[in-house]
Amino acid sequence: MWLSYSSMAQKYGDIVHLKALTQNIIIVSSMEAASDLFDKRAKIYSDRFRSTMIMDLLDMSWSLGLLNYGEPWRKARKFFHYHYNTSTIRQYDGLQFDVVRRLLRRLRTSPERFLDHSQFTFAALILRMTYGVHIENERNEHVVEATLWLEAFNEAIQPGRFWVDIMPILKYVPTWFPGAGFKKFALKARKHMYNALDRPLDFVKANLLSGTGSPSIAATALENIDKTCDASEQENLIRNSLGAAFGAGVDTTSPTLQLFFYLMMTHPDIQKKAQNELHTVIGERRLPTLNDRPNLPYVEAIVKEVLRWQPVTPLALPHYTAAADEYRGYYIPKGSVVLGNAWYGLGMKYLSLALIFWPFCSQAYPT
Ligand code: HEM
């Protein structure tokens, strides 16, 4: 889709309008237009799509990434930002270092399984940081439950995958009715989702009661509950926001690492330069830590380039307009889908020559 939308952007400009039956779709393909609409007019452009399968049958209307603009979204967003912002998260640097060391050991033992290792590493990292759960292998029940839930979600989010999204009345069909396989699918997915959200939180609560367990975002959040206000509402916010971290944080970071492997394999010259920098700055007797980042500009440029060159979310998440609007003389109706075309807007297509002609082009990646 992003390739077709990018050809359209090249031909018609950074604002393109399509119509699918009655649905208006607006594709935004420049930083300028994305910032004008998504940032400066966030009140109008921040609603999310409504899928009967996902919201009603999978019961995911709580998810931060699916909430419409409004008070519940603002609360969840504030909570999330408080616990996962770049400075708070530094207290987990040691934990990240440990998880990366385990990844390196796995890569040395079975390099051919690097795709599995990267997926497992980010699942383990998010679960440990968020709930203090130590995961030794892919068969861990928390990883299994969350993975099955997300697999179902990824299937449900495909446009046109389920009739119930086209005819919402079908959601009332009983599960035993012939052809109601979608209801059984939803029931199974819900079970995995509740397990993925509740079990790790129960684990943290039990640890808090017994005074055991590792530090985690969930433990901090549960301890900070204001007992003078509605505690169950606060606990719900914790449960749902932390659940969003697994959903949004694993399937984005692990393919990014996989792309890094791809970049290194297809560009050995870039790999060599990065390795030379590591050897010069760190030496060969220890591993780099996050504190070394400012002294490793080339490695830092590779990180930025992997995110820019092949973004794992080339069209981000679809936005919907909460009201009609006018932009640059175009009328944009209420209920339009608005897609931010990061693939085109960030000038994808080619790997930056700055990495090849470094250090002459190092100003392309200001630190
Ligand atoms: C390479 C890594 C990542 C990429 C490329 C990425 C990309 C994105 C994108 C494109 C959106 C939608 C923005 C929009 O159009 O509204 C998003 C939303 C979100 N991401 Fe990430 N993400 C990454 C990592 C993470 C991680 C590690 C976490 C959590 C620990 C996370 C949590 C979230 C949440 C909660 C939302 C929903 C925010 C909202 O709707 O207010 N993401 N992400």
Residues whose N, C-alpha, C, O or C-beta is under 5 A from the ligand:
A	BS01	HEM	L64 G65 R77 A244 A245 A248 G249 T252 T253 T256 T313 A316 L317
